[in-house]
Amino acid sequence: MSAIRDFIAQKKHHVYRTELESDFFYSQFKGLCPEERMTRRFEYMCEHQKPVILPDEKIVFLRTIANLPDCFSPEEWDEIKKDRYIHELGYNSNLCCDFEKVINKGLIYIKAKADAYGARMIDTLLSLCDRYAEKARQEGRTDVYESLKDAPRYGAKSFREALQLFRIVHFALWMEGDYHNTCGRFDQYVWPYLKADLEKGIQTRESALELLEDFFVSFNKDSDKYVGVQQGDNGQSMMLGGVDSDGKEAFNLLSELCLEASYRVLMIDPKINLRVSKNTPDSVFILGSKLTKAGLGFPQYSNDDVVIDALCDMGYDLEDARNYTVAACWEFIIPVKGADIANINALNFPAVVEKAARSKPEFKSFDELFCAVESEINDQCLKMTEGINNVYFIPSPFQRLLLEPKYHNFGIHGTGVATAADSLAAIKELVFDKKQITLPELLKAVDENFENSPELLNKLRTKAPKMGSDDDRSDLMCSRLLQSFADSLKGKKNCLGGRFRAGTGTAMYYLWHADSMGASCDGRRKGEPFGTNFSPSIFAQTKGPFSIISSFTKQNFHDVINGGPLTLEFSQSMFGDDESITKIAMLVKAFITKGGHQLQLNAVNAETLKKAQGDPDSYRQLIVRIWGWSAYFVELDKKFQDHVIMRREYSL
């Protein structure tokens, strides 16, 4: 595995790539319907891929046409947008398709239920599989040939065929133009194939692990072409563990091997998520913490005890809720049956607080001010929900064969909630309780970016209540803000008949929303970002990870279940021995036991990160966690690098 891993990590496979002109497709497609355009583009992309089988690789398929020019011209997009709401790129994203059915039944079974467009796509995909099989036969790669001979048409009969068929379908989704294609509960639908192979003696634990490592490397062959906001933001998320349809713990040997393979491969994809609960054995938390030690920024943990009940309260059937996975980052979605748009907009909590604080010349009490905050939250949510109408996506003939849409909910992020909660706690403490300053005086200092009030700035940053310090003054303020957010969305139906889901995630808005406003009443100065997702403010002086966990588990997450993890940064020195890893594992378990809904850990070294900024060539494989995904640090824009460096390192 090390040879193929290094070959891909050093990007030597890029030599096989060619590119098309940006107008290659839409210049030919004028007058054609969207389905015909998507089908013709898919056919061209498959027909012109050059089969490449790298030395010693076991799981094949490599993009040799590197780019995917759009089906529509800029002018055509302008016309499409005239009377439609277009989310992001306008193509389907953040969905989890039915890999299980294809792996089990094969593409011929899927084709039987396809329309003309889908059938054409499957035919051209099978033709590409045949060309790969012939290439393998010519090169004497009998093992690759056998994995491609029958499985794509009729379904997998072995663990290796299951992995290869997943790769083919995943490859095809990207080739169609769908993006952020999440993997779902991989260890659940592939486990029967590994179990059967182990029982038959076809695989051993070690041989299965070697196959998995090669499979994991395959996610990284083309991932630089699947770019979201930043390199690494590609949505290749894999969920492990959790309960089965009967509510029983379903962590299995394949779950364990996936964690081990990720540790050994040390690449940013697939991004590992781990479902756990209060009943999860300590050994699982320890395995997860060993992977965190590797510095990949995962696994990300989701708490079944909280998430399943909350999804049921949100209207998901129990069987579906028990089968939840995550979208590209951390938003909770249902495989196959979910057609949710999990990241359709975001509420800027600090901006809400600022606007409410300036809405009247004088407030007689803090409760009156908070009523203004609630009113502003309601107004902003109403504006967002009423502004989303006639949502349109370019049809995806291949992907729709792998979905059975049942849920059409929209998720709205909540940005900077710690900044907002700390601001309100500071206002209550200094203005209304202790009467040390008036609200107009505080707002004047904010307008001046605290340039003329250094003592006040110091008091706000170091003495005022802060989330992360286990201080109810801020923590319960956060609870009130989140509940108000959820209440403002309750009962509202979206244009597809679904609900709106409030969440605690930020995505990229933690930088965007912060850049759109000046200083804030918690002592945050203009130009300073918010904390990522559901996390303390960057400059908050906390009492360590246990106090942070206490602060960020007091809230009611049932009504804000779109997702959004608490993010903790630990010094890599904390993972030096088994005892330290066990401590980290028990910290994660404590978070779950206390009712936290989502958690991600990052093993960082600020000095190493600073060195990497100055000498990127020497740190090409340095990996960090961003908001819900991991990336190679040196490939990030400086503003994202700086934010990672600014985050506080904790120790136990």
Secondary structure, DSSP 4 states (H G I P E B T S, - for coil): -HHHHHHHHTTGGGGG-B---TTTTTTT-TT--HHHHHHHHHHHHHHTPPP---TT-SS----SB-----SS-HHHHHHHTTSSEE-TTSS-BS----HHHHHHH-HHHHHTT--HHHHHHHHHHHHHHHHHHHHHHHTT-HHHHHHHHSHHHH--SSHHHHHHHHHHHHHHHHHHT-BS---BSHHHHSHHHHHHHHHHTS--HHHHHHHHHHHHHHTTSSGGGS-SSSTT----EEEEE-B-TTS-B---HHHHHHHHHHHHH--S-SEEEEEE-TTS-HHHHHHHHHHHHTTS--PEEEEHHHHHHHHHHTT--HHHHTT-EE-SSS-EE-TTTB--EEEEEEEEHHHHHHHHHTSSS--SSHHHHHHHHHHHHHHHHHHHHHT--SEE----TTGGGG----B--EEEEEE-HHHHHHHHHHIIIIIIIS-SS-HHHHHHHHHTTTTT-HHHHHHHHHTS--TTS--HHHHHHHHHHHHHHHHHHTT-B-TTS-BEEE-S--TTHHHHHHHTS---TTSPPTTPPPPSSS---TT---S-HHHHHHHTTSS--TT-TT---EEEEEEGGGGSSHHHHHHHHHHHHHHHHTT--EEEEEEE-HHHHHHHHH-GGGGTT-EEE-SSSEEEGGGS-HHHHHHHHHSPEE--
